[in-house]
Amino acid sequence: MDASVPERAGVGWVTEMRPSRLALGAVALLVACTGPSSGSGVAAQMPEQSPPRVTTLSDLGDRPRHLIELMRDGPLKKRLEGCAALPLRRTRFSIGHRGAARGFPEHTRESYEAAARMGAGVIECDVTFTKDRKLVCRHSQCDLQATTNILAVPALAAKCAAPFTPADPATGKDASAKCCTSDVTLAEFESLCGKMDGVDWRATSVADYIKGAPGAAAPSPVACGKVMSHAESIALIDGLGRAFTPELKTPSVAMPFEGDYTLERYAEQLVAEYRDARIDPSRVFVQSTSRAVLAYLREHAPDLARNAVYLDEEVGGARYDAAVAELPRLAAEGIHIVAPPMWALLTLDAQERIVPSRYALAAKASGLDLVTFTFERAGSLEHGDSEDYRSVASAVTGEGDAYVLLDVLARQVGLRGIFSDWPATVTYYADCMGL
């Protein structure tokens, strides 16, 4: 997910944001969910014991309750305050974006397990491939320098598409590196440690580069996340009793890869791994930014195509009007679920109230279900640095508005589900409102 965010923004923008003090307040839940780390540093491993289960909404940690405390007084706040003792129920309205990426290394076992504990009914694996054509979970084919410790492993760093180059303060040149899943084999990929997404563009050493910008992210209890193959993610998410939302990522390398690995073969593999695991197609919500991929599913895997999600990256900037006009044609093609970014679904009326946008209204008029991304992404509503709400920024005054935004998306826009970096917040709302 995140069709509208450019490659550098997917790493540098996140790491350079100021951490929310509310995110820091979530550490108690992180520790309760994972137990203490058995070591320190990038190579430390997490213990294997199963963490305690949450059983009521009040067990979802400090963040949902703290956000409610920060809300302005009114009926919504009063209703949310009264729900803490309700039993926790998983809900497909709450979608774990790369797991629970606000506090856990994305696309790792620990992140997926945390999302399930937070009540997410659907969990995402962004799918890409390795040098030996095995499918793995990564947000981008070429983000290993930011999401793993690959640069700290000399034998694997030597295989990166572009080696680490330190920043040059004299010229203002950023530090850089580019390490792709297609640079390494599955076995090599699985030897890596997943870490919190981020690099320090000002770094002059590998250690500082992979550590990320100082103070850029809330602390995580996971020092070495277990990275996942796509097949492993299927087994794990199935065992957790959750639904799946794989995104077939657009390759960052030229296709056919090394002359013989085609886009069709890539899509065939994704379908085959759900078939091989005997997963009920009703539990799988394949995502893609490509209408051609969705057309492939309709022809070759119609049972999976019924729940397929079109990630609408055409909605940005000057293309907004064209994207709205295109919605009836998407429905005519056989697409049933569309996922634009959150800002595209919200606007302000003449009284500066947050209301559904033209896109949201046109999608519903076309018979399309809506999903959106990404709630609770790094960034602060208090400081106005969340791009996800840029269409209504003037009406957002602080973190307490998070539930106001979610309420408009849920009850006025009529979302089918929402991707969240911290699913506990969405689960609390959804269970309280009976979604």
N, C-alpha and C positions, 0 to 999 in steps of 0.2 A: 504494500500500500504506500501511498505518497506519490502519486503520479505527477503532481504539480511541483514537486520540490526538486531543483536541479542537483546534480551530483555533489558539488561542493557544499551546497546548503544542507544536504543530508548528513554531512559530517561536521563541517566547520561551524555552520549556523548553530547547531545544537550545542557544541562544546563551548561556544563563546557567550552563551546566554548566562545571565546571573541566576544562580540556583534559587528556587523559591524556598522561603523559610518553611512553607508547609510541606514541601518535599522532604526536608530534613526531619520534620516531625513524623514522617512515615517509617523511620528506621526501626521503631519498636515492632511494627508489624513485620518488617523484613526479617528481623532476627527471630521473631516468633515463628515465622514461616519456615526458615531454613536451618535454624540452630546455629551454634557458633562455628566459625571457620576453623578447620583443623590446621591451618597454617597461614602464612602471610606471603605477599608478593604474588607475581603473575603466575607462578607455577604451583601455588597452593591448591589442594584438592578439597572438595566439600565432603562432609560425612554422608553416608548412605542412608541413615535412618530416616523413616518417614516423618514428616513434620505433623504437628497437631492440626486437626481440621477445625475450621470455623463453623459454628452452628447457628449463630444469630447475626443480624446485621451489626450489632454492637461489637462483634468480634472482628470486623473488617479493618480495625486499626484506627489510628488517630485522624487520618486525612479526611475521610468523609464527614466525620463529626466536626472537625475543625473548620471545614469549608462551610458547614451549616451555621456554625457560630458566627462566621464573618458575614453572613447574609443580612440584608436589611430586613427589618421586621415585616411580616406579611403572611398571607395564607400559605404560600409555598413553604416558607421557613417553618411555620407551625406544623404543617403536615409532616415534613421531613424529620423534625424533632421528635415526633410521636412514633417513629417507626423502629427505634433502636432495638426493641425487644422482639420484633418479628423474626420468625425463622428464616434462615438464609436459604434461598433457592437459586440454583443455577439458572441462567436466562440467556437465550440466544440474542437478546437485545444487547448484551455486553460481550464485545468481541475483543479478545486479547491481541493487541497489536504487537506482533513479534514476541508475544508472551506478555510480560509485564515490564516493558522496556524502560520505564521511568526509574526503576530501582534495581533491575537485574540485567545482566548482559543479554542482549537481544538474541533470539533464536537459539537459546541454550535450554538444556533440560530444566535447569533451575527456573528460568523465566517462564517456561510453559507450565511447570508445576505450580508456580506462584499464581499465574493467571487462573488456573483451575481452582485454587484455594480461594481466590477472590470472587468466585462465582461466574466467571466468563463461561458462556455456553459454547462459544466458538473460539478457536485458537488458530492463529495465522502462521504458516510457513511460507516465506518468500522463497521460491524455488529457482536455483541456478545449477550449474554443472561443473564438474572437475575435469582435469586433464584427461582422465580415463573414462569420461562420459558417465559419471555417476551423479545422481541428483542430490543436492544438499540444500540446507536452509540458510540463506543469507539475503539481506535486504538488497544488496547490489553484488553483481558478479565480481566487482573490483573494489571491495571495501575491507579486505582482510587487514590492511595496514591500520585501520581505525577500530575494528571490532574484535581483533585477536592479537596475540603476542607474536605474530609471524616474524616481525622485524627483529625480535629478540632471539630468534633461532637462526643462527648464521647459515646453516645448510639450506633452510627454506627461504630465508631472506634473499639468498643468491638466485632464487628462481623467480623472484618478483618481476613483473613486467617493467617496472621502473624502480630502481633502487632508492633508498633514502638519500635525499639531498638536504643538507642543513639549511636553515634560514640564513640570510645574509643581511644583518642589520644595516650595513653601509648602503646597500642598494634597495633595501626594502623587499627583497625577494623572500617569498614564503618558503618554509620547509615543505618537502613533498615526498611522496612515495606512491606507488601503485602496485598492489598485490591482489591478484585475481584468483578465484577458485579454480579457474582453468589453467593456472600456473602450476598447480599441485595435484597429486593423486588423492583419491579418497582416503587412503591410509595416512598420507601426510596431513590432509585437512583434519582428520579426526585426532591427530596428535596435538592440535593447537588448543590453547586456552581462549575461551570467549571472555571478552572484557567489555566494560561499558563503552559505548560508541563515543569516539572522540579522539582528536589529535590536537597538538599545540602547533599551530602554523608558525609560531615564533621560535620553535625549538632549534637548538644547534647540536643536539645529541639524540640518538635513537631512544634512549630511556625517557627523556623529557617529551619527545614527540608522541610516543604511545601512551604516556601517562595522561595526556590531555591538558587543556588549559587549566591553570590553577583555579580552584573554586568553581569550575564550570558545571559540575553535576553533583547531585546528592550522593552521599556515600552508599555503597552497596556491600552487603555482607559476603558477596561471592567474589573471591579472588581469581578463581579459574573455572569459568563456566564450561560445561560439557557441550561442545558443538554437536550438531545433529545432522545426520543424513536425512533426506526426505523420508526414506523407509523407516528410519528410527523414529522420526516425529510422528508418523502414522501410528506405529505401535504404541508410542507413549500416549498420544492424545486419545486413541481408541481405549486404552487401558484406563484413562481418566474419565471416560464416558462423555467426552466432548465431541462437538462437530468440528469440521476442518474447513479452513479457507486458504488453500494454496494459491499463491500468485505465480503464474509462469512469467518470470522476469524477462524483459527484453534483453537479449545478450549484449554485453559490452564489447564483445570481440566479433570479428567478421564471421559471417555464416555463409556456407557450411564451415564449421570449425575444423581446421586442419584438413579441409578438402572433402570430408565425407559425413560429417555430423550435421544433419539438416535441422531446420526448425520443426519440420514434421516429425522427425525422429524424437526430438526433444519433447514435443507435446505427447507423442505416443507413450514415451516413458512415464510421464506423469500419470496418464490415464491407467497404464498397466500396473503401476505400483498400488493404486487403490483397488484395482481388480484383484491383484495377487493377494492383497490383505483382506479381501472379501468384505470391503466396507460398503454399507448400504449407500447408494448414490444420494439419497435424501439428506445425508449427513455431510455432503461435500459441496462447498461453494467456491468453485474455481474462479479466480479473478484474472483479468488481463486488461491491459491498456490497448490491446489490438483487437479490432473487430474481426480480423481474419482468423485469429486464434479461436474466437467464439464461434465463428462460422465452421471452423474445423470440428469443434466439439459437436455442433448441431448435426454435422454429417456423420461423424465417426463415433461419437459417444453421446447420443441424444439424452440418455438418462442423466448424465452429468451436466448437459447444457441447460436443463430446466432450471437449475439453481445458479447458473453462471452469472458472474458480476462483471459489468463493464466499468472499468475505472476511467472516468471521463477526464482525460488530460487536455481536452480541447476547450475547456471552459475558461482558461486563464486569460487575463488581460483583455485585449481588443477582440478576442474570439468569443466573448461571453454571449453576445446576441446570436451569433451563429450556432453556438452550442445549444441555446434554448430552442432555436428553430429546428435543430437536428433531432430533438427528442422524439417526435412522432415517428420519424424514420427509423430510429433505433428500435422502437416497439414493433414496427412493421417487419423488421428483420428477424424478429424472434427473440430479442433481448428482453428479459423480464426485470432485471435488477440493475440499477445504475448507481455508481458511487462517485460523486464529485467531492471536492474538499468542502469542509464546513462553511467557509466564508461564502461559497457560491449558493448556499441554501438560505442565507440570512441577509436581511437588509433592515433599514430603519424607515419607519413611517414619518409623517409630517410632525408627529409629536415626539420623535426620537425614541419610539418604542421599537424593540426588536421583534421583527415579524418575518414570515416566510418570504423568500425572494421570488422573482419571476421564474427562475429556474425550478424552484421547488413546486410552484403552482403548475407549471407546464408539464413537469414530470408526472405529477399526479393526474392531470387531465389526460395524459397519454397512456395511463394505466400502468405506469412503471413504479415498481417498489424502489425505495431509496435507502441506501447505506451511506455513511460518511466517515471521514477521518480528519484529523486524529485528535481525540479528546485527551486532555491531560498530558499533552506533549510537553517536553522541556520548554521553558519560557514562562514568563510571569504575566498574568492578567493585571496585577498590581502595577507593574512597570510598563505595561502596554507594548511588550515585545513579543507577543504571540501572533504570528502571521496567520494562524488558523482563523482568527476572528477579525481580520482586517476590514471587512465590509461593515462591521458594526462597532469599530474601535471607540468611537466617541461616546458610546453608551455604556462601555465597560469600564468600571472604576476600580475594580479590585478582585481578589481571588474569590470573594463571596458571590460574585456574579456567575461563577462556573455553573452552579445549579440552575440559575435563571436561563442561561444559554441552553443547557441540556433540556430544560422543560419546554422551551420553544421548539427545539428540534424534535422532541419526542411527541408532544401533544398537538402542536400546530403544524409543523412540517409533516409529521407522521412517519418518522423513520422506522424502518424494519430492524435496524441495528446500528451500532456505532462502535468504531474502532477506538480503543483507549490504551494509552501507555500505562495506566493504572486502573485496571478493571474494577477494583473495589468501589470506586466512586460511582461508576455507572451502575454496578450491581445494586448498590444501596438505593439509588434512585428508582431503578426498574422494579425492585421488589416492593419498595414502599408504594409505588404507583400501580402495582399489579400488572405490569407489562408482561 
